[in-house]
Amino acid sequence: MSPESTGQNEHHLTVFRRGFRTWRGNRPFWAGLFTIVGGVPIAYFPYADLQLGNMTLAMSTTAGAGSLIIGILLITLGLTMWFHQIVRVFAGVAAILLALVSIPVANIGGFLIGFLLSMLGGALSISWAPGEPAADGDPYREDVPQKRSQAAPSEEEAFHGAAVPQQQPAPYDTAVDADGGGHRAG
């Protein structure tokens, strides 16, 4: 055991935090979180009673079952974004559609709170793309510049075609015949 090894001396919370950070970075975490949090008020408000002194304000509607279904589906889509990130685009589109349907069905989309959060979560899920690993293998260092291999052309070179070999025409001499036609002499 060398004194430079800190593996056994790390605190459990530090190890958990690093593991969670790695897990969170490999999936659309914020998209799933916003979608889950957006589904809660959509499912909750139709069944909630608000007490104002001696007066009870019931927000129940006839579409309570529809609100519950939309809210639970949004929570399920948020969990799908976390644990099956391969279907993130489908889950994002479905979350946006369910958020739009929640406006007329579920108390104006959970009083616009659930609607806005679900729309944001769906949009984040559609736009999320997996990142590329760091060049030196340390995913926590952001100050290390990415190294390019010498064989790969840069984006500008690839766009302008500078790295692509061009075919050169074969050199030849053109002699003009008496009738004006050219032929290859060579």
PAZAPA-4460 file (N, C-alpha, C; in steps of 0.05 Angstrom, whole numbers, plus 32768, in hexadecimal, padded with zeros to 4 digits):
% residues 186
    n_x    n_y    n_z   ca_x   ca_y   ca_z    c_x    c_y    c_z   seq   type   mol
   8011   7FE9   8000   8000   8000   8000   8012   8019   8000     1      M     A
   800E   802A   7FED   801E   8042   7FEC   8010   8059   7FF9     2      S     A
   801F   806D   8003   8012   8084   800F   8002   8095   7FFB     3      P     A
   8007   8091   7FE1   7FF9   80A1   7FCD   7FDD   8096   7FC7     4      E     A
   7FD8   807E   7FCF   7FBE   8072   7FCA   7FAA   807C   7FDE     5      S     A
   7F95   8089   7FD4   7F80   8094   7FE6   7F66   8085   7FE3     6      T     A
   7F66   806F   7FD6   7F4D   8060   7FD1   7F3F   8057   7FEA     7      G     A
   7F4E   804D   7FFE   7F41   8044   8017   7F3C   805B   802A     8      Q     A
   7F48   8071   8026   7F45   8087   8039   7F2E   809A   8031     9      N     A
   7F21   8096   801B   7F0C   80A8   8012   7EF3   80A3   8022    10      E     A
   7EE5   80B8   8028   7ECC   80B6   8037   7EB6   80AA   8025    11      H     A
   7EA4   809D   8032   7E8E   808F   8023   7E7D   80A3   8013    12      H     A
   7E79   80BB   801E   7E69   80CF   800F   7E78   80D9   7FF6    13      L     A
   7E92   80DB   7FF8   7EA2   80E3   7FE1   7EA0   80CE   7FCB    14      T     A
   7EA2   80B5   7FD2   7EA0   809F   7FBF   7E84   809F   7FB3    15      V     A
   7E6F   80A2   7FC3   7E53   80A3   7FB9   7E4F   80BA   7FA7    16      F     A
   7E5A   80D2   7FAE   7E56   80EA   7F9E   7E63   80E6   7F83    17      R     A
   7E7B   80DB   7F82   7E89   80D6   7F68   7E7A   80C2   7F57    18      R     A
   7E70   80AD   7F64   7E60   8099   7F55   7E47   80A4   7F4A    19      G     A
   7E39   80B5   7F5B   7E20   80C2   7F52   7E26   80D5   7F3B    20      F     A
   7E3C   80E4   7F3D   7E43   80F7   7F28   7E48   80E9   7F0E    21      R     A
   7E55   80D2   7F0F   7E5A   80C2   7EF6   7E40   80B8   7EEB    22      T     A
   7E2F   80AD   7EFD   7E15   80A3   7EF4   7E04   80B9   7EE8    23      W     A
   7E04   80D0   7EF4   7DF4   80E6   7EEB   7DFE   80F1   7ED0    24      R     A
   7E18   80F0   7ECB   7E23   80FA   7EB2   7E1E   80E8   7E9B    25      G     A
   7E16   80CF   7E9F   7E12   80BC   7E89   7DF6   80BA   7E80    26      N     A
   7DE5   80CB   7E89   7DC8   80CA   7E82   7DBC   80E6   7E83    27      R     A
   7DA4   80EA   7E78   7D97   8104   7E7A   7D8B   8108   7E96    28      P     A
   7D9B   810D   7EA9   7D92   810E   7EC5   7D7E   8124   7ECA    29      F     A
   7D85   813D   7EC2   7D74   8154   7EC7   7D5A   8152   7EB8    30      W     A
   7D5B   8146   7EA0   7D42   8142   7E91   7D2F   812F   7EA1    31      A     A
   7D3A   811A   7EAB   7D29   8107   7EBA   7D1F   8113   7ED4    32      G     A
   7D30   8123   7EE1   7D28   812F   7EFA   7D11   8144   7EF6    33      L     A
   7D14   8155   7EE1   7CFF   8168   7EDC   7CE5   815A   7ED4    34      F     A
   7CE7   8145   7EC5   7CCF   8136   7EBC   7CC1   8129   7ED4    35      T     A
   7CD1   811D   7EE6   7CC5   8111   7EFE   7CB8   8126   7F10    36      I     A
   7CC6   813C   7F15   7CBB   8151   7F26   7CA3   815E   7F18    37      V     A
   7CA3   815F   7EFE   7C8B   816A   7EF0   7C73   8158   7EF1    38      G     A
   7C77   813E   7EF3   7C61   812B   7EF4   7C53   812B   7F0F    39      G     A
   7C62   8132   7F24   7C56   8131   7F3F   7C3F   8145   7F43    40      V     A
   7C41   815F   7F3C   7C2A   8170   7F40   7C13   816A   7F2D    41      P     A
   7C19   815F   7F16   7C03   8158   7F03   7BF2   8141   7F0F    42      I     A
   7C00   812E   7F1C   7BF1   8118   7F28   7BE6   811F   7F44    43      A     A
   7BF2   8132   7F52   7BEA   8137   7F6E   7BD3   814B   7F70    44      Y     A
   7BD3   8161   7F61   7BC0   8176   7F65   7BA3   816E   7F62    45      F     A
   7B9B   815C   7F50   7B7E   8155   7F4F   7B74   8146   7F67    46      P     A
   7B86   813C   7F78   7B7E   812D   7F90   7B84   813C   7FA9    47      Y     A
   7B8E   8154   7FA7   7B97   8164   7FBF   7B80   8175   7FC9    48      A     A
   7B80   8179   7FE3   7B6D   818C   7FF0   7B7E   81A0   7FFE    49      D     A
   7B77   81B9   7FFA   7B85   81CF   8006   7B74   81DB   801D    50      L     A
   7B80   81DD   8035   7B72   81E7   804C   7B78   8205   8050    51      Q     A
   7B64   8216   804E   7B67   8232   8054   7B56   8239   806C    52      L     A
   7B62   8237   8083   7B52   823B   809C   7B3E   8225   809F    53      G     A
   7B24   822C   80A1   7B0F   8218   80A3   7B04   820F   8088    54      N     A
   7B0F   821B   8073   7B04   8216   8058   7B17   8202   804A    55      M     A
   7B0B   81EE   803E   7B1A   81DA   802E   7B16   81DF   8011    56      T     A
   7B2C   81E2   8003   7B2B   81E7   7FE6   7B33   81CD   7FD8    57      L     A
   7B20   81C0   7FCB   7B26   81A6   7FBD   7B2B   81AD   7FA0    58      A     A
   7B41   81A3   7F95   7B48   81A8   7F79   7B41   8190   7F68    59      M     A
   7B30   817E   7F72   7B29   8166   7F63   7B1A   816D   7F4A    60      S     A
   7B20   815F   7F35   7B11   8163   7F1C   7B07   8148   7F13    61      T     A
   7AF7   8148   7EFE   7AED   812F   7EF3   7B03   8120   7EE4    62      T     A
   7B18   812E   7EDD   7B2E   8122   7ECE   7B44   8119   7EE1    63      A     A
   7B3E   8112   7EF9   7B52   810A   7F0D   7B61   80F1   7F04    64      G     A
   7B53   80DE   7EF8   7B61   80C6   7EEF   7B74   80CC   7ED8    65      A     A
   7B6C   80DE   7EC6   7B7E   80E6   7EB0   7B97   80F4   7EBB    66      G     A
   7B93   8105   7ECF   7BAA   8113   7EDB   7BBD   80FF   7EE8    67      S     A
   7BB2   80EC   7EF6   7BC2   80D8   7F03   7BD2   80C7   7EEE    68      L     A
   7BC5   80C0   7ED9   7BD3   80B1   7EC4   7BE9   80C1   7EB7    69      I     A
   7BE4   80DA   7EB1   7BF8   80EB   7EA4   7C0F   80F0   7EB7    70      I     A
   7C09   80F5   7ED1   7C1F   80F9   7EE5   7C30   80E0   7EE8    71      G     A
   7C24   80C9   7EEA   7C33   80B0   7EED   7C43   80AA   7ED4    72      I     A
   7C38   80AF   7EBD   7C47   80AB   7EA4   7C5F   80BD   7EA2    73      L     A
   7C5C   80D6   7EAB   7C73   80E9   7EAB   7C89   80E0   7EBF    74      L     A
   7C81   80D6   7ED6   7C94   80CC   7EE9   7CA3   80B4   7EDD    75      I     A
   7C94   80A2   7ED0   7CA0   808B   7EC3   7CB3   8092   7EAD    76      T     A
   7CAB   80A6   7E9D   7CBD   80B0   7E88   7CD6   80BC   7E93    77      L     A
   7CD4   80CA   7EA9   7CEC   80D5   7EB6   7CFF   80BF   7EC0    78      G     A
   7CF4   80AA   7ECB   7D05   8093   7ED3   7D10   8085   7EBB    79      L     A
   7D01   8084   7EA5   7D0C   8078   7E8D   7D23   8088   7E82    80      T     A
   7D22   80A2   7E84   7D39   80B3   7E7B   7D51   80AD   7E8B    81      M     A
   7D4E   80A7   7EA5   7D65   80A0   7EB6   7D70   8085   7EB0    82      W     A
   7D5F   8071   7EAE   7D69   8055   7EAE   7D6A   8048   7E93    83      F     A
   7D5E   8054   7E7F   7D5F   804A   7E63   7D63   8062   7E50    84      H     A
   7D7B   806E   7E52   7D80   8086   7E44   7D81   8082   7E25    85      Q     A
   7D80   806A   7E1C   7D80   8065   7DFF   7D66   806E   7DF3    86      I     A
   7D50   806F   7E02   7D36   8077   7DF8   7D30   8094   7E01    87      V     A
   7D44   80A4   7E05   7D40   80BF   7E10   7D30   80D0   7DFD    88      R     A
   7D33   80CD   7DE3   7D24   80DE   7DD0   7D06   80D7   7DD1    89      V     A
   7D00   80BD   7DD1   7CE4   80B5   7DD4   7CD8   80BF   7DEE    90      F     A
   7CE7   80BC   7E04   7CDD   80C4   7E1E   7CD9   80E3   7E1F    91      A     A
   7CEB   80F2   7E12   7CE8   810F   7E11   7CD0   8118   7E01    92      G     A
   7CCC   810B   7DEA   7CB5   8112   7DDA   7C9B   810B   7DE8    93      V     A
   7C9A   80F4   7DF5   7C83   80EB   7E04   7C7D   80FE   7E1C    94      A     A
   7C92   8107   7E29   7C8F   8119   7E40   7C84   8134   7E36    95      A     A
   7C8D   813E   7E20   7C82   8157   7E15   7C65   8154   7E0D    96      I     A
   7C5E   813E   7E00   7C42   8139   7DF9   7C30   8136   7E11    97      L     A
   7C39   8128   7E25   7C29   8125   7E3E   7C27   813F   7E4D    98      L     A
   7C3C   814F   7E4C   7C3A   816A   7E59   7C25   817B   7E4B    99      A     A
   7C25   817A   7E30   7C11   8189   7E21   7BF4   817F   7E26   100      L     A
   7BF1   8165   7E29   7BD7   815A   7E2E   7BCE   8161   7E4A   101      V     A
   7BE1   8165   7E5D   7BD9   816B   7E78   7BCD   8186   7E7C   102      S     A
   7BCF   8198   7E68   7BC3   81B2   7E6B   7BA5   81B0   7E6C   103      I     A
   7B97   81A3   7E59   7B7A   81A2   7E5C   7B71   818C   7E70   104      P     A
   7B81   8178   7E75   7B78   8162   7E85   7B7D   8165   7EA3   105      V     A
   7B94   816F   7EAA   7B9D   816F   7EC6   7BA1   818A   7ED2   106      A     A
   7B8B   8199   7ED7   7B8C   81B3   7EE5   7BA1   81C5   7ED9   107      N     A
   7B9F   81CA   7EBF   7BB2   81DB   7EB1   7BCE   81D2   7EB5   108      I     A
   7BD2   81B8   7EB1   7BED   81AC   7EB3   7BF9   81AF   7ECF   109      G     A
   7BE9   81A9   7EE4   7BF4   81AB   7EFF   7BF9   81C8   7F06   110      G     A
   7BE6   81DA   7EFE   7BE9   81F7   7F02   7C03   8202   7EF5   111      F     A
   7C09   81F8   7EDD   7C20   8200   7ECD   7C3B   81F7   7ED8   112      L     A
   7C3B   81EF   7EF1   7C55   81E6   7EFD   7C5E   81CC   7EF0   113      I     A
   7C4C   81B8   7EF0   7C53   819E   7EE5   7C57   81A0   7EC7   114      G     A
   7C47   81B1   7EBA   7C49   81B4   7E9D   7C64   81BF   7E95   115      F     A
   7C6D   81D4   7EA2   7C87   81E1   7E9B   7C9E   81CE   7EA1   116      L     A
   7C9D   81C1   7EB8   7CB3   81AF   7EC0   7CB5   8197   7EAD   117      L     A
   7C9E   818C   7EA5   7C9D   8175   7E93   7CA6   817D   7E77   118      S     A
   7C9F   8195   7E6E   7CA8   819E   7E54   7CC6   81A2   7E54   119      M     A
   7CD1   81AE   7E69   7CED   81B2   7E6B   7CFC   8197   7E6C   120      L     A
   7CF2   8184   7E7B   7CFE   816A   7E7D   7CFE   815B   7E62   121      G     A
   7CE7   815D   7E54   7CE6   8150   7E39   7CF9   815D   7E25   122      G     A
   7CFB   8177   7E26   7D0E   8185   7E14   7D2B   817E   7E1A   123      A     A
   7D31   817D   7E34   7D4C   8175   7E3B   7D53   8159   7E33   124      L     A
   7D3F   8147   7E35   7D44   812B   7E2E   7D49   8129   7E10   125      S     A
   7D3A   8137   7E00   7D3E   8136   7DE3   7D59   8141   7DDB   126      I     A
   7D62   8156   7DE8   7D7B   8163   7DE1   7D94   8157   7DED   127      S     A
   7D91   8145   7E00   7DA8   8139   7E0E   7DB7   8126   7DFB   128      W     A
   7DD1   8126   7DFC   7DE1   8113   7DED   7DF8   810A   7DFF   129      A     A
   7DFF   80F0   7DFD   7E15   80E6   7E0F   7E2F   80F4   7E09   130      P     A
   7E3E   80FA   7E1D   7E58   8107   7E1A   7E6E   80F4   7E12   131      G     A
   7E84   80FF   7E0B   7E9C   80EF   7E04   7EAE   80EE   7E1C   132      E     A
   7EBB   80D7   7E22   7ECC   80D6   7E39   7EE5   80E8   7E36   133      P     A
   7EF0   80F0   7E4C   7F07   8102   7E4C   7F1F   80F3   7E41   134      A     A
   7F32   8101   7E35   7F49   80F5   7E28   7F5B   80E7   7E3B   135      A     A
   7F5F   80F1   7E53   7F72   80E5   7E65   7F64   80D1   7E78   136      D     A
   7F4A   80CC   7E75   7F3D   80B8   7E85   7F31   80C2   7E9F   137      G     A
   7F36   80DB   7EA6   7F2C   80E6   7EBF   7F13   80F7   7EB8   138      D     A
   7EFA   80ED   7EBD   7EE2   80FB   7EB5   7EDD   8114   7EC5   139      P     A
   7EEB   8118   7EDB   7EE5   812F   7EED   7EF6   8148   7EE6   140      Y     A
   7F0A   8145   7ED6   7F1B   815C   7ECF   7F11   8169   7EB6   141      R     A
   7F08   8182   7EB8   7EFE   8190   7EA1   7F12   81A3   7E95   142      E     A
   7F28   81A8   7EA4   7F3C   81BB   7E9A   7F50   81AF   7E88   143      D     A
   7F4F   8195   7E84   7F62   8187   7E72   7F58   818A   7E55   144      V     A
   7F68   8196   7E43   7F5F   8198   7E28   7F5E   817C   7E1A   145      P     A
   7F4B   8179   7E08   7F48   8160   7DFA   7F5E   815E   7DE5   146      Q     A
   7F6B   8146   7DE4   7F81   8142   7DD1   7F76   8135   7DB8   147      K     A
   7F7E   813F   7DA1   7F76   8133   7D88   7F8D   8122   7D7E   148      R     A
   7F85   810C   7D70   7F9A   80FC   7D64   7FA4   810A   7D4B   149      S     A
   7FBD   8104   7D44   7FC9   8112   7D2D   7FBD   8108   7D13   150      Q     A
   7FB1   80F0   7D13   7FA7   80E6   7CFA   7F8C   80F1   7CF3   151      A     A
   7F7C   80FA   7D06   7F61   8104   7D01   7F62   8121   7CF9   152      A     A
   7F54   8129   7CE4   7F54   8145   7CDD   7F42   8155   7CEF   153      P     A
   7F47   816F   7CF1   7F35   817F   7D01   7F1B   8183   7CF2   154      S     A
   7F07   818F   7D00   7EED   8193   7CF3   7EF0   81A6   7CDB   155      E     A
   7F00   81BA   7CDE   7F03   81CD   7CC9   7F11   81C1   7CB0   156      E     A
   7F25   81B0   7CB5   7F33   81A3   7C9F   7F20   818F   7C92   157      E     A
   7F10   8181   7CA1   7EFE   816E   7C96   7EE8   817C   7C86   158      A     A
   7EDF   8193   7C8F   7ECA   81A2   7C81   7ED4   81AD   7C67   159      F     A
   7EEC   81B8   7C67   7EF7   81C4   7C4E   7F05   81B0   7C3D   160      H     A
   7F09   8198   7C47   7F15   8183   7C36   7F33   8184   7C35   161      G     A
   7F40   8192   7C47   7F5D   8195   7C45   7F6B   817A   7C4D   162      A     A
   7F5E   816A   7C5E   7F6B   8151   7C66   7F65   813B   7C53   163      A     A
   7F52   813F   7C41   7F4B   812A   7C2E   7F5E   812C   7C16   164      V     A
   7F6C   8117   7C0E   7F7E   8119   7BF7   7F6E   811D   7BDD   165      P     A
   7F78   8130   7BCE   7F6B   8137   7BB5   7F79   8128   7B9E   166      Q     A
   7F69   811F   7B8A   7F75   8112   7B73   7F7F   8128   7B60   167      Q     A
   7F98   8125   7B58   7FA4   8138   7B46   7FA2   812D   7B2A   168      Q     A
   7F9C   813E   7B16   7F9B   8134   7AFB   7FB7   812B   7AF1   169      P     A
   7FB7   8117   7AE1   7FD1   810C   7AD7   7FDD   8121   7AC4   170      A     A
   7FF7   8126   7AC7   8003   813A   7AB5   8006   812E   7A98   171      P     A
   8000   813E   7A85   8002   8135   7A69   8006   814E   7A58   172      Y     A
   8010   8149   7A41   8014   815E   7A2D   7FFF   815B   7A18   173      D     A
   7FF4   8172   7A10   7FE0   8171   79FC   7FEC   817D   79E2   174      T     A
   7FEB   816D   79CE   7FF4   8177   79B4   7FDC   817B   79A2   175      A     A
   7FDD   818F   7993   7FC6   8196   7981   7FCC   818B   7966   176      V     A
   7FB9   817C   795C   7FBB   8171   7940   7FB5   8187   792C   177      D     A
   7FB7   8181   7914   7FB1   8193   78FF   7F94   8199   78FD   178      A     A
   7F84   8185   7905   7F67   8189   7904   7F5C   8197   791D   179      D     A
   7F6D   819D   7931   7F64   81AD   7948   7F5E   819B   7960   180      G     A
   7F5E   8181   795D   7F58   8170   7974   7F71   816B   7985   181      G     A
   7F6D   8167   799D   7F84   8162   79AF   7F87   8144   79B4   182      G     A
   7F9F   813B   79B8   7FA3   8120   79C0   7FB8   8120   79D5   183      H     A
   7FB9   810A   79E4   7FCB   8108   79FA   7FE5   80FC   79F1   184      R     A
   7FFA   810B   79F6   8014   8101   79EE   8023   80FB   7A08   185      A     A
   802E   80E4   7A08   8039   80E0   7A20   804E   80D2   7A2A   186      G     A
***
